Amino acid sequence: MRPALNRRRGYFAGFALAACAAPAAALAADFGSLRDLAQAEFRDLARDIGSAFSYKGVVPATPLGTVGFDVGLEVTETRMEHSRVFALAGAGEHSRLVLPKLHVHKGLPLNFDVSAFVAAVPDVDARLAGAALRWTIDALVSKKFTSVTPYAGAGTVRIQASATGTPLREERVSEARVFGGVNVNLLAANVAVEAEKMGDNVSISAKIGWRF
């Protein structure tokens, strides 16, 4: 049996200055040589995967409202800072990971939004799912200009990783996260792009869909 890397998102605490989210995500992926990693290498692998798979809303802070929806197809590309560790773990050497996602946001009363996503990562044979609950207060960093809404935010991501079937110890890492983006709501479609720096990793996300 090949060892498996299990990575669990503990929490995300962020703001834009308005949004607080508490998503949970899970990963199951096969790394045939995971047991050959040193503990420090496993920690580096957890940081890279945690950055790539951490929750990314790719939405402005503005609440959707009770009847509002934001549905879109999203792609996130994250630069791997320890690509050689992927090769040592048997997953091939990856300088970047690309994650296609289906993302859905739904507005709720009292400025709450709920969201969920599913994703697959063929490069490392992984599957990913997550959800978030967000609450918006009156002070916002995002600012709407007709159909264009820029936004920015910051927070902390906690990564928890374990390697079943190996002697590697569980790793728990907290990383600072800063991000910014712009949402453009057109008549035919909604488009959003977002850049994020989490630890040493940089991610770029783009989404197209409908927001109303």
N, C-alpha and C positions, 0 to 999 in steps of 0.2 A: 504494500500500500504506500502511495506517495504521501509525504507529509503535506499538510495543508496550512496555509496562513489564514488565520481568522482575525479580522480587524473590525472593532466595534467603535462607533462614534459614541462617546459618552455624552457630550453636550456641546452646544454652540451658544455662546453669550455674546451678542453683538448689538450694534445700534447704528442708526443712520440719520440722526440721533433718535430715531423713533422706533426702530424695530428690534424686538427681542425674540429670538427663536430658540426652540428646544427640539431640534430634530434628532432622530436616531437612524443610523444606517448600518448595514451589515455587509460583509464581503466574504465570499468563499472562493478561493482560488488555489490552484495546484502549482507548487514550485518543487520540481523533482529533486533538487539538491539543497533544499532549505536547511537540512540538518548539518550541512558543511559550513554554514556561516558562523563566524565568531559573534559574540554577543553584541559588540559595537557595530558590526555590519548589519545585524538584524535590526538594531535601533535606527540606523540610517535608512534601511528599507522601509521601516514603519513610518518614518518622517516623510519620505517621498510618496508612499501610497496614501498616507493620511492627507497630505496636501492635495493630491489629485482627486481623492474620493470624498473630501469634506464637502459639507453642504454649501451650495452656491445658489442663492435665490435668483439672481439676474433679474431683479425687479426693483423699481424705485420704492422709497419709503411710504409714499402716498397710499393710504388704504383703499381697497377696491370698493368698499361699500357692500351692503347686504346682498344686492343682486349681481355684484361684479364677478367676473371670471378673467383669468389670464391662463391661456393654454398655449403651449408651444413646444416645438422641437428644438433642442438645445445641443450644442457641441462645445465641450471644454477641452482645451489643450494645456497640459501642465508640463513644464520643463523639469526633468529628473536631474537632481544634483548628484545622485549616486548610481548612475546607470550601470556601472560595472558590477554592482551588488546584485542587480537583477540577473545578470549572466551567471554569477557565482551561485545564485539560488536556483538556476535551471530554467528561468523564464525568458532567456534571451536578453541581449543588451538593448535597453531602450533609453534614448536621450529625451523622449517625450512620450506621454500617454495621452491618447485621444478618447474621450468619453462621449458617445451620443446618448442623449437622454430624452425622455418624454416627461414634461414638467407641467403640473396643474396647480393653480392657485385659486382659492375661492374666498370671497369676501364674507364676513360675518358681522353681526351687530356689534356696536360699541368699539369700532375701529380695530377689531380682530380680523386677521386673515389666517387661513389654514392652507397648507400646500403639501404636495407629495410628488415624488418622482421615481422613475425606474430607469435603469441604465444597464448596458452590457459593455464589457471591455474585451474584445476578441484577442488583443495582444497578449493578455495574461490570463485568459480563460476565466474572467471574473464576472460576477453579477452584483448589482448594487441597487438598493432601494432606500428611500428616506422620506421623512415627513417633518413638518415644522408648524409651530403655532406662533404667530407674530402679533404684537400689539403696538399700535401707533399712537403716540401722544401728539400734542399740538405743535411742539417745536420740531421742525424737520430740517435735515440737511438737503434732501432732495427738493428741487424747485421746478414747478411745471411752467413751461413757456408754450402755451397753446398745445401743440402736439408733441413737443420735445421736453423730456424730463431728465436732467442730469441728477446724479445722486452719488453719495460717498458714505463710507462707514468704516467701523473698526470693531474688533472683538478678539475673543480667544477661542481656540479650538483645542480640545483634549483628544489625544489619540491613544487608544488602548489596543495593543496587538499581542496575540499569542500564537505559537506555532505548535499545534498538536502533533504528537508522535516524534518530537525532537527534545533534546535536553535544553533547548533555549528557554530562558526565563521570559515571563511576560514583560512587555515594555509599556510604560505610560509616559506620554510626552504632552506637554502643553505648548502651543505655538501662538504667537501673536498674529493677527490677521488684519490687513487693511485692504480696502477695495474701493473702486469707483467705476461708474458706468453711465450710460445714457440710454434712455428708452424713447423710441420714436413711434407714436401711434398714428398710423396712416389709415386711410379709408379701407384699403383692401387687406392690410395686415399690420401686425405690431412687430417691431424689430428692436432688440436690445443687445448691447455689447457691454462687457464688463471685464476689467482687469483686476487681478488680486495678487498680493504678495503675502505669502504665509511662510514664516521662517525665511529660508533661503530660496524657496520655490516660487515661481511666477506662473500664474494661470491666466489664460484668455478664454472668455466664454462668449458665445454668440447664440442668440435665440430668435426664431421667427414663429409667429403664430397669431393669436387673436387676443385682444384685451378690451374688455368692455364692462 
